[in-house]
Amino acid sequence: MKEMSDKLLFTPGPLSTSPEVKRAMLRDLGSRDSEFIGTVREIRRGLVALAGPGAAAYEAVLMQGSGTFAIESVLGSVVPPRGRLLVAVNGAYGRRMEQIAARLGIAAARVCFEENAPVEAVAVAEALRVQGPFTHTAVIHCETTTGILNPVERIGEAVAAAGAEFIVDAMSSFGGLPLDVAGARIDYLVSSANKCIQGVPGFGFVLARRERLLEIEGRARSLSLDLLAQWRGLESDGQFRFTPPTHALLAFRRALEELEAEGGIAGRNARHRANHAVLMEEMEAIGFEPYLAPEHQSPIITTFRYPAAAGFDFGDFYSRLSARGMVIYPGKLTHQDCFRIGTIGHLFPDDIRRLGAAIREVLAEMGIQLRHES
């Protein structure tokens, strides 16, 4: 049961959280308190446990800030001064990794794909061969620009065969989609508290292959985003080097408990898929067209094209839905007018049906009819 003051966030994060996760933040705890240090330890162990069969080879490093901070901490800490990075790009978040690399002075190249097509492992392998050598390769698992899912397992094979290390931005997927981190040959996986695990914003985290992590001494291009130094601080006394987001961490511990109670990643993925199935049923009945082909679509977030109907204005559409307590996401595509609807967070199929009803009401208010529903 959601509190009446909360809007439903049909977004990829920040997203709707449970009342219990919110309540977990309603206390103050010192960053050097033994209970807090124990909380951080529990969180790190819990994250590693989600990595799959090869989890024992990984370390969880928590990093203050948004998920992008954690991405920058990895790129800036692991690529050596004379290293080279290949970024596989099929959306805005792949382009963001390129921007980070450029700002940090990291030599980088790209292999590009259309925004409605997944990254192809064969093309990555060819780029590694022709444009190489590369020390590192990076890709987005679920590209939130569209909701497309990239085949990180096959890409990981190509990267390993080329002798490079593999960085995966799993911001919108980790904890909500099954993934064998070691089996996918991932050396550094990055995600955020306020995504599929359903915590609140405040920190990101990295699952780093231990043997790789121990090799990056002296590479960090930042003091505060030094991945190795952060890990050593957490290992030595359980504390962050700089002020930690205490309340967000308390909320996240509760969120991990809720994930386990739901049946772990498999259980949460089942709910996401149920939410997505209802969304597609509702939106198709109303007359909206999805941007991606069904075989490329994840159950995380879905992109819809603007309707061709005269009078449709997304700003007005968004505002009217928000006034009804429903928040969706604007589009982020390069060449297509669109909007996005997320199906993760503390949302359930009935919430998706409520959104469908609200969309029908709003379109009627705007004088727009997309399809005669039977």
N, C-alpha and C positions, 0 to 999 in steps of 0.2 A: 504494500500500500504506500503510495507516494504522498509526501507532504503537499498540502494544497498550494504552498507558495512556490513550489518548484515547477519550472517549465520542463516539458519533455524534450530532451536534446537528441534529435535525430542527426547526429554529427559523428565524426570519427574521433572526437576528443578535443577539448574536455567533453565529457559525456555524463549522462544521468547516472547517479550513484545511489546506493541503497541508503535508507535512513540510518542503518547501523554503521555504515562507513562514515557518514556525516557525524554521527554521535561520537565516534572514536576520536574525533578531533577536539572534542569539548573538554579538554584538560591540558594543563601545562606540565611539561616534563623537561627537566634540564638535560642538556646535551651530554653531560658527563655523568648523569645518573645511571646507576647500574641497571635499572629497568630499561632505560632507553638503549643502552649498549646491548642488552639482551634482545631488544626488539630488532635492532639492526642486524644482529647475528641471525635471528630467525628469518628475517626477510631474505638475507643473502642465501641461506640454505634453501629456503623455499623456492627462490628463483632458479638456482642450480638444478633442483629436483625436477623442474619443468622442462629441462633441456632434452630429456629422453635417455635412451639406453647408455650413451657415452658420457653422461653428466659428470662423472667423477674426474674427467679431464679438464673441467672448466672452473673458473672463478667468477663470482658476481661482484662487479664494481659499481657502486652507486655514485651518481654524479648530480650535484645540485643543478637546477635549471630545467629547461624544456628538453624534449627529445633531441632537438637540433644541437643543444649544448653537448649532449652525449656523443652525437655524431662527430662534432668538431673535436671533441676530446680524443676520439679514436683516430681520425685522420691526422690530427696534429701530433699524436703521440707515437703512432706505430710506423708510419712511412719514414724511412731513413732519409738523411739529407740528399743523397744521390738516388733515392728510390723513384719509381714511376708508378702512377696510379691509372688504371683503366676503369672508367665508369660506364656501366651499361644504363642507357637513358631511354625511358619511354613515358616520361611525365615530369611534373614540376619538381618532385623530390629528388629525382636523379640529377636534374639540373642544379638543385641546391647543393648537392655534394660537389659538383664541379665548381660552383661559386666559392665554397669553403676552401677547396684545394687551391684555387687561384689566389685567394686572399692570403693563404698561408705560405704561398710560394712553392707549392708542391707541383712537380711536373706531372701533368695529367693529360690523358687523351680520352676520347669518348667513342662508344659504338652506339649508334642511335637506331631507334625503332619507332614506328608510328604509335600514337597514343592509344589506339584501339587494338594494338597487337602486343603479345607478350614478348619479352626478351627471348631470343633464340640462342640456345647453348652453342649450336654450330657456328653462329656468327661471332659469338664471344670467343670461341676457340680460334677462329680465323683471325680476329683482331689481335689476340694475344700472340699469334704466330707472326703475322705480317708487320704489326706496329711495335712489337716487343723489342727487347724484353721488358716485362713489368714485374715489380715486386709485389703489387697488391691489385686486386680487382674488387669493385664495389657494385652492389645492385640493391634495388628495393624489392622486398618480398611481395607485399601488397601495395601497389602504387596508388596512394590515396587520391591522386588526381582523378582517377576514373573508377577505382575499385578492381583493377585488373590484377590477377595473380601471376607472378613470374615463377618459372620452374627452377627454384634455387637448387634443388637436388642435382639436376642435370648440369646447371651452370657450375656448381661446385666441382663436379667431376672434371669439367673442362679447365677450370682454374687450377685444380691440383695437378692435372696432367702437364700444365705449362710451368709448374714450379712456383706459382704465385700464392700469396695468402689471400683469403677470401673474407671480405667484409660485407655483412648483410644488414640493411636497415629493415628491421622487422617491427617497425613502430606500430603499425595498425594491425598486426597479425599475431604477435607473440602472446600466448596465453589463450588465444581464441581459435587458432587453427593448429592441427597436429603438425609437428615438425621435429624430426630427429636431427638435432643440431650437429652432432658429430657425424652422423651418416651423410649429411649434406656437405661435409668437409668445411664447415664454417669455422673460421678462426676467431672472428669477432662479430657477435650479434648484438644489435643495439635496439632498445625499445624504451618505452616510457610508462610512468606510473598510471597515467590517466587514459589508458586505451583499453585493451581487452581484459586486463585484470581488474579494471573498474575502480581504481583509486582516484585520487585527486591530483591536479597539477602540482609540481614542486621539484621533481627529480626524474632523471632518466637512469637507465642502467645498461651495463655492458656485460655480456657473458663472453669471457675471453678464455681462449685455450691457454692453459697455464704455461706450457712450454714456450708459446709465442710471447706471452706477456713478459716473461723473464728475460727476453732478448732485446727489449726496447729501451734499455737504460740509455739516458742521454739524448733521446730523440725528441722529447716534448718541446713544442714551440710555444707553450703557454705555462705560466705558473699555476693558475687555478684549474686549468683543464688538463693537467698532467695525469694521465691514466695510471701509470705505474706508481707514482707518488700517492695517488688516492688509494690504490689497492694496498700499498704498504702501510699507510696510516690505519686503514680498517683492519688489517691483519695484526698490527702491533698492539693496539689498545682498543680496537673496536670503535674508534671515533673518526669523524670526518675531520679533515684538515682545517676547514673553515665552517662557519655556522651552518648546521644542517637544517633542513625543512622538517622540524620535529613533528608538527601536526600532520603533515602529509605522510610521513612515515608511519605514524600511529594509524592513520586511515588505511594505509596500504597493507599493514599487517592484518587488519580486519578483512580487507578485500581478498587477500590470499586465503584466508579461512573460508570465505564465501565461495571462492573458486573451487576449493576442495570439496565443500559440501554439495556443490552442484554436480559433482562427478568429474572434477578436473577439466582438462582441456577438452576431452571428448564430450562431456556433458554440456559445456558452454558452447562448443561448436554446434551441437545439435540445436540449441536454442537459437543461435545466430541463423542457422539454416531455416529453421521454422519461421523466424521473423522475416527473413528474406523472401521465402516462398509466399507469405501473405502480402508483402509489399508488392511483389511482381503481379500477383493476382489483382490487387487493388488498382495499381497504376495502369495496368493493361485495360481493365474494365473502364477506367475513367478516360483513357485515350492517350496516355503519355507513352513515348517511345524510348526504350533504353538505348544508351550509346554503344554499349559493348554487346558482342555476340554472347549467347548464354554460356558457351564452353570456356570463355575467358573470364567470366564474372565471379568474383568472390562474394561471400555472404556478409562482407564487412560494410561496404558502402557502395551505392549504385548511382551512376550518373544517368540523368534523363535529359533529352534534348528539349529545348524550348518548343512549345507547340507553335504551329504555323498560324493559329487563330489570331485575327486582328484584335488588338486591345490587350494582349497579354503583356504585362509589365512585371518583371521579376521582383523589383523592389516593392511594388504594391502587394504582389502575391506573398512575398516573405513577411511583410509587416502584418498582413491580415492573419496569417497563420500564427505568427508570434503573439498577436493579441489573444489568440485562442489557446496559448500555452504550448505551441508546437514550434520548435526551432529546427529549420533545415539549413543546408549549406549552399552557398553560391558555387558556381562552377569555376574550374581552374584550367580548362582546356585552352590550347593555343588558338585553334581555328574553328571553334564550335561554341555557340551559345547554349549553355546547359546549366543545370543545378544538380545537387547531390543530396541523397538521403542515406543516412547511416542506420544500421540495424544492430549495432553493438551497444554496450552499456546496460544499465538496469532497465531494459525494455523487454516486452513480451508481446506475443502475437496480438493480444487485445489492444495494446498500445498502438500497434501498426494499423489496426482496423480503425481506431479512433482518429489517427492521422488521415486515413483515407476518407473518412466522413468529413473531417475538417476541410480537406482539399476540395471535396465536392461543394461544400457550403461556400467556400471562398470563390471558386470559379463561378458559381451562380451569382454571387454578389457582384463580381466583376463583369457579368454578362457574357461569359465565355462558356461555350459548350463544345467539347471535343469529340464526343461520341454519344449516340443514343444508346443508353444501356438497356439491356433486355430485363 
